[in-house]
Amino acid sequence: MFPESAWPVPFFLDPGNLSVDAVVTFCVSIMVAITINAEAQAFVSNFFGDMRPGAKDRLHFNAFLHLDILGTICYLVGGFGWARNLDIDGSKFEHPRLYLVISRVAGPVANLLLASIVGSVVMIFNKVDFDPRVFLMLLGVNVTTAVYNLIPIPPLAMGHLVLELIPQMDERTRKLALLVGPFLVLALAFLERIGHLSIFSSYFDPIIKAIYRYLATG
C-alpha cells in the first residue's frame, strides 16, 4: 500500500502547521542526505587521484562540517539544497574534465542509492506492519536532493557539469559562477515558494514523486 498520508513529497516546512516529529525527522534527513552527497564526491575524487589525507572536508562523515548556510536555508524554503562545496583538484586527474564531472555526479547518485536502500527498509516495515514514517522522510529527502541536482546552476551537480562543458571558460568567470550560483538558486526557490510560481517544481516534482512511489512500494 502506498503511504499517501505519510509526508508530502517533496517535503516543505509549513510555518502554519509545524509538528515536532516532522521538523526533527526532516532536519535529520537533511544531514544524512548532505553527508552522503559530499562523502560520495570525496570518495570518488580520492579514487581518481585527488588524495587529501587528513582533509577537513572529506571522509569524516560529520554532517555539521558539510552544512552549507545557503544550502540549508534552501532545504528549509524549497525542500532541496546542497552540501558545502567540496574542493576537488582536477589537475590531479588523468582525465581532468571527465573525472571532475563524475566526482560531482557521484553525490546525487549516492543519494539515489541510499534512497533505494531506505525503500527496501520501508517495504520490510510495511510487511511487518511497522510505521515507516521516519524512513519515508529520509527516502523523500534523498530523492528530492538527487533530482534537484539536475538544475543547471552550480553548486548543484548539473551546474558543475555545465561549467565543465563550456569550452574555454576563464577561471575568473568560473569562480564568479560558483559564487553567484548558490544565491541565484536560493532566490529562485524563494520566488517559487512565496510567489507560488512553478520555476522548478513543474519539471522536477513529477520525477521525484514517481521515483518515491516506486521505491516506497517496490
C-alpha positions in Angstrom: 0.0 0.0 0.0 1.4 3.4 -0.9 1.8 5.7 2.1 -0.1 8.7 0.7 -0.6 10.3 4.2 2.9 9.9 5.5 4.6 13.1 4.3 4.2 15.4 1.3 6.9 14.8 -1.4 8.8 17.0 -1.8 8.5 17.9 1.9 8.3 21.6 2.9 8.3 23.1 6.4 4.9 24.8 6.8 5.1 27.5 9.5 1.4 27.4 10.0 1.3 23.6 10.6 4.5 22.5 12.2 4.9 19.4 14.3 7.9 18.3 16.3 8.3 14.9 14.7 8.2 16.5 11.2 10.8 19.1 12.0 13.2 16.7 13.7 12.8 14.0 11.1 13.3 16.5 8.2 16.4 18.0 9.8 18.0 14.6 10.4 17.2 13.5 6.9 18.8 16.7 5.5 22.0 16.0 7.5 22.1 12.4 6.2 21.4 13.5 2.6 24.2 16.1 2.5 26.7 13.9 4.3 26.1 11.0 1.8 26.3 13.5 -1.1 29.5 15.2 0.0 31.3 12.0 1.1 30.5 10.3 -2.2 32.1 13.2 -4.1 35.1 12.9 -1.8 35.4 9.1 -2.2 35.3 9.2 -6.0 37.7 12.2 -6.3 40.1 10.3 -4.0 39.7 7.2 -6.1 40.6 9.1 -9.3 43.8 10.6 -7.7 42.8 13.7 -5.8 44.1 12.3 -2.5 43.7 14.5 0.6 44.9 12.7 3.7 43.6 14.5 6.8 41.5 17.0 4.8 38.7 18.5 6.9 36.1 18.5 4.1 36.1 14.8 3.3 35.8 11.2 4.6 34.9 12.1 8.1 31.1 11.6 8.0 30.5 14.6 10.2 27.3 16.2 8.9 27.9 19.5 10.6 31.1 20.0 8.7 29.2 19.5 5.5 26.5 22.0 6.2 26.3 25.0 3.9 24.4 28.0 5.1 22.6 28.8 1.9 22.1 25.2 1.0 20.5 24.5 4.4 18.2 27.6 4.0 17.3 26.3 0.6 16.2 23.0 2.2 14.0 24.8 4.6 12.5 27.0 1.9 12.4 24.8 -1.1 12.7 21.3 0.2 16.1 20.8 -1.6 19.6 22.1 -1.1 23.2 21.2 -1.2 26.3 20.4 1.0 29.2 22.7 1.5 31.3 22.8 -1.8 33.9 20.1 -1.8 37.3 21.3 -3.1 38.3 19.0 -5.9 41.6 19.5 -7.8 41.0 18.4 -11.3 44.7 18.8 -12.2 45.4 15.6 -10.2 43.2 13.6 -12.5 44.3 11.6 -15.5 41.3 12.9 -17.4 40.5 16.2 -15.6 37.2 17.2 -17.1 35.7 13.7 -17.2 36.8 12.7 -13.7 35.7 16.0 -12.2 32.2 15.6 -13.7 32.0 12.0 -12.4 33.1 13.1 -9.0 30.4 15.8 -8.8 27.7 13.4 -10.2 28.7 10.9 -7.5 26.8 13.0 -5.0 23.3 12.7 -6.3 23.9 9.1 -7.4 24.8 8.3 -3.8 21.5 9.9 -2.7 19.6 7.7 -5.1 21.4 4.6 -3.9 20.7 5.5 -0.3 17.0 6.1 -1.2 16.9 2.6 -2.8 18.2 1.0 0.4 15.8 3.0 2.5 13.0 2.0 0.2 13.8 -1.7 1.0 13.6 -0.9 4.7 10.2 0.7 4.1 8.9 -2.3 2.3 10.1 -4.6 5.2 8.5 -2.4 7.8 5.2 -2.4 5.8 5.3 -6.2 5.7 5.6 -6.5 9.5 3.0 -3.7 10.0 5.5 -1.2 11.5 5.2 2.5 10.9 8.0 3.6 8.4 7.3 7.3 8.6 10.9 8.2 9.6 12.3 6.2 6.7 9.8 7.7 4.3 11.0 11.1 5.1 14.6 10.0 4.6 13.6 8.4 1.3 11.8 11.6 0.1 14.6 14.0 1.1 17.3 11.9 -0.7 15.3 11.5 -3.8 14.5 15.2 -3.8 18.1 16.1 -3.3 19.2 13.8 -6.2 16.6 15.1 -8.7 17.0 18.8 -7.9 20.7 18.4 -8.7 19.5 18.4 -12.3 19.2 22.2 -12.0 22.0 23.5 -14.3 23.3 26.1 -11.8 26.3 25.5 -9.5 26.7 24.4 -6.8 24.3 21.6 -8.0 25.8 18.7 -9.9 24.3 19.7 -13.3 25.7 23.2 -12.8 29.2 21.8 -12.4 28.7 19.7 -15.5 27.6 22.8 -17.5 30.7 24.7 -16.3 32.9 21.8 -17.4 31.3 21.5 -20.8 31.6 25.2 -21.7 34.7 25.5 -23.8 37.5 28.0 -23.0 35.8 29.4 -19.9 38.3 31.5 -18.0 38.9 30.9 -14.3 37.5 34.3 -13.3 34.2 33.6 -14.9 34.1 30.1 -13.4 34.7 31.5 -9.9 32.0 34.1 -10.4 29.5 31.4 -11.4 30.4 29.4 -8.3 30.0 32.5 -6.1 26.7 33.7 -7.6 25.1 30.3 -8.3 24.0 29.5 -4.7 22.4 32.9 -4.3 20.6 32.5 -7.6 19.2 29.0 -6.7 18.1 30.2 -3.3 16.4 33.3 -4.8 14.5 31.2 -7.3 13.5 28.8 -4.5 12.1 31.8 -2.5 10.2 33.1 -5.5 8.7 29.7 -6.2 7.6 29.2 -2.5 6.4 32.7 -1.7 5.1 33.7 -5.2 3.5 30.2 -5.8 5.4 30.0 -9.1 6.4 26.8 -10.9 10.1 27.6 -11.7 11.4 24.1 -10.8 8.5 22.1 -9.4 6.6 21.6 -12.6 9.7 19.9 -14.1 11.2 18.0 -11.2 8.3 17.2 -8.8 6.7 14.6 -11.1 10.0 12.8 -11.4 10.5 12.9 -7.6 7.1 11.5 -6.9 7.4 8.8 -9.5 10.8 7.6 -8.0 9.5 7.9 -4.5 6.4 5.9 -5.3 8.5 3.2 -7.0 11.0 2.9 -4.2 8.4 3.0 -1.4 6.2 0.3 -2.9 8.6 -1.8 -4.9 
